[in-house]
Amino acid sequence: MLCLGIESTAHTFGVSLVDKGKIHSEERDSYTTESGGIIPRELAEHHTGVCVDLVEKAMVKKPDLVAFSQGPGIGHALRIGAVAARTVSLNCDVPLIGVNHCIAHLEIARRLTKLDDPIMLYVSGGNTQVIGFESGRYRVFGETLDIGVGNLLDAFGRSAGIGFPAGPEIERLARGGKYIEMPYSVKGMDVSFTGMLTKARALLKRHKLRDICFSLQETAFAMLVEVSERAVAHTGKEQLVLTGGVGANSRLQEMCRIMCEERGAEFGAVEKRYAVDNAAMIAHTGLVMYRSGCRTQNTAIKQRWRTDEVEVTWR
């Protein structure tokens, strides 16, 4: 069964044709800036400009199913992907299924790492959650109380004159930096990043950028590893998977790996190509859902669709 997946939650518009064991095509194009962050109007113009070409390139065969990222995400971006998905579904006369973007990150991570029942540290621009599967749903054991860790990096990047996305450049600058004390805000299983962002911005006036980048990463990532370890201990699960765009950061991977080695737990990180937003994960999850009997009656976008609101019938 061939599924065409369409991803459009934020800066990336992607299209991929997938069946159970193979990715037949994958096309993507991302909105970037030399300075500043996402401007919704420009983002919508980008997605509108590339969607037809990407769909045509990716649809090397007629699909049997169309899956699209229904939420959560930026409304301007989600709507363009939804319209593209409805158009293909109607033209090909095939079913349409809406996929929760966060769940798609988790499912492709399970597939690629071959770790079946892990605690998952899901870190991206808008999402920072520690998740585990229990009693028919993905349960959120801990999450950010304000902004996602990716938003922390991007917001600081704007203040420092770094373009969007800022994470890769901050990772590069952090190499060789020296530590400056930062607010460390862990509240039970939850984390908070706005205090750290305020402090990092203030430091720009009197410290080297590489030292601030190093300190920002080390502190934020230590917080994430702490709550992840607590979730592993609480649930008794012996696996940890790192996924989401920030999960491509090599330093965060290293810190998670060290923690798991000290606990005797297995660790898996999703390769960068599939850690960042991509359409293959949407197509894969759509297939898994459809085969389990899931059907989408209402294809309206869901900007604030939480991970733990989805009933997981395929596990």
GIQUI-V552139 format. One record per backbone hydrogen bond with DSSP energy under -0.5 kcal/mol. CO is the residue of the C=O (numbers start at 1). NH is the residue of the N-H. E is the energy in kcal/mol with one decimal. If there is no record, write none. Layout:
# GIQUI-V552139
co: (CO,CO)
nh: (NH,NH)
e: (E,E)
This chain:
# GIQUI-V552139
co: (2,2,3,3,4,5,6,7,9,11,12,12,13,14,15,16,16,17,17,18,19,22,22,25,27,29,33,38,39,39,40,41,42,43,44,45,46,47,48,50,51,52,53,54,55,58,64,65,66,67,68,68,70,71,74,75,76,77,78,79,80,81,82,83,84,85,86,87,88,89,89,95,96,97,99,99,99,100,101,102,103,104,105,106,107,108,109,110,114,119,119,120,120,121,121,122,123,123,124,124,125,127,128,129,129,130,130,131,132,132,134,136,137,137,139,139,142,143,148,149,150,151,152,153,154,155,156,157,158,162,164,166,167,168,169,170,171,172,174,183,184,185,186,187,187,190,191,193,194,195,196,197,198,199,200,201,202,203,203,208,209,210,211,212,213,214,215,216,217,218,219,220,221,222,223,224,225,226,227,228,229,230,231,232,238,239,240,241,241,242,243,244,245,246,249,250,251,252,253,254,255,256,257,258,259,260,260,266,268,271,271,272,278,279,280,281,282,283,284,285,286,287,288,289,289,290,295,297,302,303,304,306,307,309,310,311)
nh: (64,65,5,18,67,16,69,14,74,31,10,14,29,7,27,5,18,24,25,3,22,19,24,17,15,13,164,40,42,43,44,45,46,47,48,49,50,51,52,54,55,56,57,58,59,60,95,4,97,6,70,99,302,101,78,79,80,81,82,83,84,85,86,87,88,89,90,91,92,93,94,66,296,68,70,71,101,104,105,106,107,108,109,110,111,112,113,114,116,121,241,122,131,123,243,129,246,247,150,151,151,124,144,122,131,141,142,120,134,139,137,312,134,139,132,141,130,191,152,153,154,155,156,157,158,159,160,162,161,36,33,170,171,172,173,174,175,175,177,185,186,192,188,189,190,187,145,197,198,199,200,201,202,203,204,204,205,206,207,212,213,214,215,216,217,218,219,220,221,222,223,224,225,226,227,228,229,230,231,232,233,234,235,236,266,119,268,121,243,270,123,247,248,249,253,254,255,256,257,258,259,260,261,262,263,264,265,240,242,274,275,276,282,283,284,285,286,287,288,289,290,291,292,292,294,293,297,299,305,73,306,309,310,311,312,313)
e: (-2.7,-1.2,-0.7,-2.7,-2.8,-2.1,-2.0,-2.5,-2.9,-3.0,-0.5,-0.6,-2.0,-2.5,-3.1,-3.4,-0.6,-2.3,-1.3,-3.3,-0.5,-2.5,-0.7,-1.5,-2.9,-2.5,-0.9,-0.6,-0.5,-2.7,-2.6,-2.0,-2.3,-2.5,-2.5,-2.0,-1.5,-1.9,-0.5,-2.3,-2.5,-2.3,-2.1,-2.4,-2.1,-2.3,-0.7,-2.7,-2.7,-1.9,-0.9,-2.9,-3.4,-3.0,-2.8,-2.2,-1.0,-1.7,-2.4,-2.4,-2.1,-2.3,-2.5,-2.2,-2.1,-2.5,-2.5,-2.6,-2.4,-0.9,-1.9,-2.1,-0.6,-1.8,-2.1,-0.9,-0.6,-2.1,-1.6,-1.7,-2.8,-2.4,-1.4,-2.2,-2.1,-2.6,-2.5,-1.3,-0.7,-0.5,-2.6,-0.8,-2.8,-0.7,-2.3,-2.4,-1.5,-0.9,-2.2,-0.5,-1.4,-3.3,-1.7,-2.8,-0.6,-2.5,-1.3,-3.4,-0.5,-3.2,-1.2,-2.4,-2.5,-0.8,-2.1,-0.9,-3.2,-1.7,-2.0,-2.0,-2.5,-2.9,-2.2,-2.4,-2.1,-1.5,-1.9,-3.4,-0.9,-0.5,-1.6,-2.5,-2.5,-1.8,-2.7,-2.0,-0.6,-0.9,-2.2,-0.7,-0.7,-1.7,-0.6,-0.7,-1.9,-2.9,-2.7,-2.0,-2.3,-2.1,-2.7,-2.3,-1.8,-1.9,-0.7,-0.8,-1.1,-1.7,-1.6,-1.8,-2.7,-2.3,-2.3,-2.8,-2.3,-2.6,-2.2,-2.3,-2.8,-1.7,-1.9,-1.8,-2.5,-2.2,-2.0,-1.9,-2.6,-2.0,-1.7,-2.3,-2.4,-2.4,-2.4,-1.6,-2.6,-2.6,-2.3,-2.9,-0.5,-1.8,-2.5,-1.2,-1.5,-2.0,-2.0,-2.1,-2.3,-2.2,-2.5,-2.3,-1.9,-2.3,-2.5,-2.1,-1.2,-1.1,-2.8,-2.2,-2.4,-1.7,-1.4,-2.0,-0.6,-2.5,-2.8,-2.1,-2.5,-2.2,-2.2,-2.8,-2.6,-2.4,-0.9,-0.6,-2.3,-1.4,-0.6,-0.6,-1.3,-1.3,-0.8,-1.4,-1.2,-0.5,-0.6,-1.0)
